[in-house]
């Protein structure tokens, strides 16, 4: 589940750490768009669609963040 794409690494790390502290398996993934580097904040991965949907729902309920389900990698 992708939570955000941020252009400042320190902001992405802070969000990731906050999610980890709440028990979510969060990680960062760099993304290059031309000359710009973004940091995707993602939670997961998991291969089971039901688990992904459950994870997305927990994120919405527990930390009030909505995300997008995207393939990994």
C-alpha positions in Angstrom: 0.0 0.0 0.0 1.5 3.3 -1.0 0.8 6.0 1.6 2.6 9.0 0.1 5.2 10.3 -2.4 7.3 13.0 -0.8 10.1 15.1 -2.2 11.9 15.5 1.1 13.6 12.4 2.4 13.5 13.5 6.0 9.7 13.9 5.8 9.4 10.5 4.2 11.6 8.9 7.0 9.5 10.6 9.7 6.3 9.2 8.2 7.8 5.8 7.8 9.1 5.8 11.4 5.7 6.9 12.7 4.0 4.1 10.9 6.6 1.6 12.1 6.1 2.8 15.7 2.4 2.0 15.3 3.2 -1.6 14.2 3.0 -1.2 10.4 5.7 -2.7 8.1 6.6 0.6 6.5 9.5 1.2 4.2 10.8 3.8 1.7 11.2 3.4 -2.0 13.0 6.0 -4.1 11.3 7.1 -7.3 13.0 9.2 -10.0 10.9 11.4 -12.2 13.3 13.1 -14.6 15.7 15.1 -12.5 13.5 14.9 -9.4 13.8 12.2 -6.7 10.7 11.3 -4.7 10.4 9.0 -1.8 7.4 6.6 -1.7 6.2 5.7 1.7 4.8 2.2 1.5 3.4 -0.4 3.8 3.7 -4.1 3.1 4.3 -5.9 0.8 1.9 -8.9 0.9 0.8 -11.1 -1.9 -2.7 -11.9 -0.6 -5.3 -9.4 -1.7 -7.4 -9.9 1.4 -4.4 -9.1 3.6 -3.7 -6.0 1.5 -7.3 -4.8 1.8 -7.2 -5.4 5.5 -3.9 -3.5 5.8 -5.3 -0.6 3.9 -8.4 -0.5 6.1 -6.3 -0.6 9.3 -4.2 2.3 8.0 -7.4 4.3 7.4 -8.8 3.5 10.8 -5.7 3.6 13.0 -3.7 6.5 11.5 -6.3 8.2 9.3 -4.2 7.7 6.1 -5.7 6.4 2.9 -3.4 4.7 0.5 -3.3 3.1 -2.9 -2.8 -0.5 -3.6 0.0 -0.8 -6.0 2.1 -3.7 -7.3 5.5 -4.3 -5.7 8.1 -3.7 -7.1 
